[in-house]
Every structure is written in C-alpha cells, then in structure tokens.
Amino acid sequence: MDPLAWRDVDILVCSPELGPISRSIVELLPSTAVVALMAEPWEVRPGLVDFDACDEVGIKVAVPNLRHPAIEQLPDLAQLCCRLISNAGLDPTGARVAVLCDTPCGPFIERALTNRGAKVQTFPHPLLLTRDDWDAVVVALRPSEKPAMDVNGLAAVSENARRALLVQFSGEIDRLAARYFGMQLWPQRKPARGQLGLALETLGEAPVFRRFVGGLKAADTVRRGAQLAADEIGFVLTRAA
C-alpha cells in the first residue's frame, strides 16, 4: 500500500486474527483516524495494538461492547466453547468439568455446560483448581505475556485432575509442559497466539457479522466526535486489559 494512501484512512480495522497495528503503521495515519479493534480488552493479546503510538498521534481505539443487545456475543462464545468440547469427543451429560476462566465468559460457559447436563465449577486460576475426578478442564483464560498455564499451572492441573482432558478454548498453554505431564490436549493443533480454539465462524455468519458491524459503528461514532456511554454499542479503549 502506498504510504501516502494511509493519510486518507478514516477507520482502520484490526482483529486478533490479523497482524498487529504497530508504531510504523500508526505514524502513517492521520490523527483523525480511528482504529476499530474487533475485540474487547480481555480478548486482546499483548502487542496487538501499539497504544503508546496511538496516544502520541492522537488516534483513538474503539472496541465493540459484546454485552450490547445488538451484539450479544458472550452467549455465542459459550456455545462455541461447548462445540469445541463436543469436537473433542466428550459428552457433557453427567461429565465433571472444571472451567479455568478469568473473563466475562465464565458464567456463560458454566451455564451453557450445565444446561447440557454437565457438573461444572469455575476457577479463576489453575493454581486454585481443587482436586476432583474431573473429566475435562476447560482453559478459557485471557491472553497474557505470562500465561497462567505455564509449567506451574499445568503441574497443578496434572495433580488435581489426573485423567482429565485439557481443552484449550482461549489463552495460551505451554504444550511442551503439557506433554511432559502426559496430559491429553484438545485441539491437537495449537491455536495461533490470541486466537480461540475454534473459530467464531463455526457458528455461522451472524455472530461474526454482529461483532463486525458493532465495532464499525463504535469506531464511526468516535470518528464523528460523539461520546459513547458505558451501555452503548462500543467504547474507547486506552490500554488492553
């Protein structure tokens, strides 16, 4: 892309599946541009957007409000997590499932699995997992520079859920350490950093469309200089969670 063409950009779309918005890109944009980040703060992997560069140039970062009725994405993410568990070959009916979750998805995942007949308990960190005859441990953690599912976290899971299937929905897992502890892991192929264990498109076009439109609406509102209230379709992000 011609460097001069960047000066005509009004909205720059970014998502966890795409490459990072680095300083070199930000400095090509006009100060009136808005980054439409298609993820809430807890979904954003470190380094996805250079917030320092955005602050210096005066560029705002708008994100969708996944709880807004026009988007309502958290139930979709819970359904997606259940689909991933089913793909792993586990029937949730009567299964004992531990959910490691430090995101707003936790209650939705727990409810969705309970509705499918599973016995579910949620823990915010692997070191807090209690010992039980778990059939599965679902990892639904936020991206981090220091993932909780490192060798120490995996040691705790291995100790307290010896025969459980480890399901990676979100957040990183040290797969080398998991193999060392002899743990069964799904999906078999490691998701790219910051991506879910199963793509949102698996549920069809509607969830993706609602998120994309909501993110663009939020970005356009910010670009026009309007304020976004806490309960509106999106909000301005100054730093990833």
C-alpha positions as CSV (number, residue, x, y, z in Angstrom):
1,M,0.0,0.0,0.0
2,D,1.3,3.5,-0.9
3,P,2.4,5.2,2.3
4,L,0.6,8.4,1.2
5,A,-2.7,6.4,0.9
6,W,-2.7,5.9,4.6
7,R,-3.4,9.6,5.1
8,D,-6.9,9.0,3.6
9,V,-7.8,6.3,6.1
10,D,-10.8,7.1,8.4
11,I,-11.2,3.7,10.1
12,L,-8.5,1.0,10.3
13,V,-10.0,-2.4,11.2
14,C,-8.0,-4.7,13.4
15,S,-8.8,-8.1,15.0
16,P,-6.9,-10.7,17.0
17,E,-6.7,-12.8,13.8
18,L,-4.9,-10.1,11.9
19,G,-1.4,-8.7,12.2
20,P,-0.6,-6.1,14.8
21,I,-1.1,-2.3,14.5
22,S,2.5,-1.3,15.0
23,R,4.0,2.2,15.5
24,S,5.2,2.2,11.9
25,I,1.5,1.9,10.8
26,V,0.1,4.3,13.3
27,E,2.5,7.0,12.3
28,L,1.3,6.9,8.7
29,L,-2.3,7.6,9.8
30,P,-4.0,11.0,10.2
31,S,-4.8,12.0,13.8
32,T,-8.5,11.9,12.9
33,A,-8.4,8.2,12.1
34,V,-9.9,5.6,14.5
35,V,-8.7,2.0,15.0
36,A,-11.7,-0.3,15.0
37,L,-10.5,-3.2,17.2
38,M,-12.9,-6.1,16.9
39,A,-12.3,-7.4,20.4
40,E,-12.9,-6.4,24.0
41,P,-9.9,-5.6,26.2
42,W,-9.8,-9.1,27.8
43,E,-9.6,-10.7,24.3
44,V,-6.6,-8.6,23.2
45,R,-3.2,-10.2,23.1
46,P,-0.2,-8.1,24.2
47,G,1.3,-6.2,21.3
48,L,-1.8,-6.3,19.1
49,V,-2.0,-2.5,19.1
50,D,0.7,0.0,19.9
51,F,-1.3,2.1,22.3
52,D,1.6,4.4,23.1
53,A,1.9,5.3,19.4
54,C,-1.8,5.9,19.2
55,D,-1.7,8.2,22.2
56,E,1.2,10.2,20.7
57,V,-0.5,10.6,17.3
58,G,-4.0,11.3,18.8
59,I,-5.6,8.2,17.4
60,K,-8.5,6.6,19.3
61,V,-9.1,2.9,19.5
62,A,-12.8,1.8,19.6
63,V,-14.0,-1.6,20.5
64,P,-17.4,-3.3,20.5
65,N,-19.4,-3.9,23.6
66,L,-20.1,-7.6,23.5
67,R,-22.8,-7.3,26.1
68,H,-24.8,-4.8,24.0
69,P,-28.2,-6.3,22.8
70,A,-27.3,-5.7,19.2
71,I,-24.1,-7.8,19.5
72,E,-24.8,-10.1,22.5
73,Q,-21.6,-12.1,21.9
74,L,-20.9,-13.8,25.3
75,P,-23.6,-16.5,24.8
76,D,-22.2,-17.1,21.3
77,L,-18.7,-17.6,22.8
78,A,-20.2,-20.0,25.4
79,Q,-21.9,-22.0,22.6
80,L,-18.6,-22.1,20.7
81,C,-16.8,-23.4,23.8
82,C,-19.4,-26.2,24.1
83,R,-18.9,-27.0,20.4
84,L,-15.1,-27.3,21.0
85,I,-15.7,-29.7,23.9
86,S,-18.0,-31.8,21.7
87,N,-15.5,-31.9,19.0
88,A,-13.0,-33.3,21.5
89,G,-15.4,-36.3,21.8
90,L,-16.6,-35.5,25.3
91,D,-20.3,-35.9,26.1
92,P,-21.1,-33.2,28.7
93,T,-24.1,-35.2,30.1
94,G,-23.0,-36.1,33.6
95,A,-19.4,-35.1,33.0
96,R,-17.5,-33.3,35.7
97,V,-16.0,-30.2,34.1
98,A,-13.7,-27.6,35.6
99,V,-13.6,-24.3,33.8
100,L,-10.5,-22.1,34.3
101,C,-11.7,-18.7,33.4
102,D,-10.8,-15.1,34.2
103,T,-13.0,-13.4,31.6
104,P,-16.7,-12.3,31.4
105,C,-17.4,-15.5,29.5
106,G,-17.1,-17.6,32.7
107,P,-20.7,-17.5,33.9
108,F,-22.0,-18.1,30.3
109,I,-19.8,-21.1,29.7
110,E,-20.8,-22.6,33.1
111,R,-24.5,-22.1,32.3
112,A,-24.2,-23.5,28.8
113,L,-22.4,-26.6,30.1
114,T,-24.8,-27.0,33.0
115,N,-27.8,-26.9,30.5
116,R,-26.2,-29.7,28.7
117,G,-26.1,-31.9,31.8
118,A,-22.5,-31.3,33.0
119,K,-21.5,-30.7,36.6
120,V,-19.4,-27.6,36.4
121,Q,-17.2,-25.5,38.6
122,T,-15.3,-22.4,37.6
123,F,-11.9,-21.4,38.9
124,P,-10.1,-18.1,38.0
125,H,-6.6,-19.6,38.0
126,P,-5.2,-23.1,37.6
127,L,-3.5,-22.8,41.0
128,L,-6.9,-22.6,42.6
129,L,-8.2,-25.8,41.0
130,T,-9.4,-28.2,43.6
131,R,-8.8,-32.0,43.4
132,D,-11.7,-34.0,41.9
133,D,-12.4,-36.7,39.4
134,W,-12.6,-34.2,36.6
135,D,-13.4,-35.4,33.1
136,A,-12.3,-32.2,31.5
137,V,-10.5,-29.0,32.3
138,V,-11.5,-26.2,30.0
139,V,-9.0,-23.4,29.7
140,A,-10.8,-20.1,28.9
141,L,-8.3,-17.6,30.1
142,R,-7.3,-14.2,28.6
143,P,-4.2,-13.8,26.5
144,S,-1.2,-12.8,28.6
145,E,2.6,-12.2,28.3
146,K,2.9,-14.6,31.3
147,P,0.2,-17.3,30.7
148,A,-1.2,-18.9,33.8
149,M,-1.0,-22.3,32.1
150,D,2.8,-22.4,32.3
151,V,4.7,-25.3,33.9
152,N,3.5,-24.4,37.4
153,G,-0.2,-24.1,36.3
154,L,0.0,-27.3,34.4
155,A,1.6,-29.1,37.4
156,A,-1.4,-28.0,39.5
157,V,-3.8,-29.2,36.9
158,S,-2.0,-32.5,36.5
159,E,-2.0,-33.0,40.2
160,N,-5.7,-32.2,40.8
161,A,-7.2,-33.5,37.5
162,R,-5.1,-36.5,36.7
163,R,-7.2,-38.1,33.9
164,A,-8.9,-35.1,32.7
165,L,-9.0,-33.9,29.0
166,L,-7.4,-30.4,28.7
167,V,-9.5,-28.3,26.3
168,Q,-7.9,-25.0,25.1
169,F,-10.6,-22.5,24.3
170,S,-8.8,-19.3,25.0
171,G,-5.4,-18.3,26.4
172,E,-2.0,-19.8,25.9
173,I,-0.9,-23.2,27.2
174,D,2.7,-24.4,27.4
175,R,2.1,-27.5,25.3
176,L,5.7,-28.8,25.8
177,A,5.0,-28.9,29.6
178,A,1.6,-30.4,29.0
179,R,3.2,-33.3,27.1
180,Y,5.8,-33.7,29.9
181,F,2.9,-34.2,32.4
182,G,1.3,-36.7,29.9
183,M,-1.9,-34.6,29.5
184,Q,-4.4,-35.1,26.7
185,L,-4.9,-31.8,24.9
186,W,-7.6,-30.5,22.5
187,P,-7.5,-29.2,19.9
188,Q,-4.5,-31.2,18.8
189,R,-3.1,-28.3,16.7
190,K,-2.0,-25.3,18.7
191,P,-4.2,-22.2,18.1
192,A,-2.3,-19.1,16.9
193,R,-1.5,-16.7,19.7
194,G,-4.5,-14.7,20.8
195,Q,-7.0,-16.9,18.8
196,L,-9.7,-19.2,20.1
197,G,-9.5,-23.0,19.9
198,L,-12.4,-22.9,17.5
199,A,-13.1,-20.0,15.1
200,L,-16.3,-18.0,15.7
201,E,-17.3,-18.6,12.1
202,T,-18.1,-22.2,13.1
203,L,-21.4,-20.8,14.5
204,G,-22.2,-19.2,11.1
205,E,-22.0,-15.7,9.7
206,A,-24.4,-14.0,12.1
207,P,-22.1,-13.8,15.2
208,V,-19.2,-12.5,13.1
209,F,-21.4,-10.0,11.4
210,R,-22.9,-8.6,14.6
211,R,-19.4,-8.1,16.1
212,F,-18.0,-6.5,12.9
213,V,-20.9,-4.1,12.5
214,G,-20.9,-3.2,16.2
215,G,-17.2,-2.5,16.0
216,L,-17.5,-0.3,12.9
217,K,-20.5,1.5,14.4
218,A,-18.5,2.3,17.6
219,A,-15.5,3.5,15.5
220,D,-17.6,5.7,13.3
221,T,-19.3,7.2,16.3
222,V,-15.9,8.1,17.8
223,R,-14.6,9.4,14.5
224,R,-17.6,11.8,14.3
225,G,-16.6,13.2,17.7
226,A,-19.6,11.7,19.6
227,Q,-19.4,10.3,23.1
228,L,-20.0,6.6,23.8
229,A,-21.8,5.9,27.1
230,A,-21.0,2.7,29.1
231,D,-24.1,0.9,27.9
232,E,-23.7,1.8,24.2
233,I,-22.6,-0.4,21.3
234,G,-18.9,0.2,22.0
235,F,-16.4,2.2,23.9
236,V,-12.9,3.8,23.6
237,L,-10.0,1.7,24.8
238,T,-6.8,3.3,26.1
239,R,-5.0,0.2,27.0
240,A,-5.5,-3.6,26.8
241,A,-6.7,-5.3,30.0
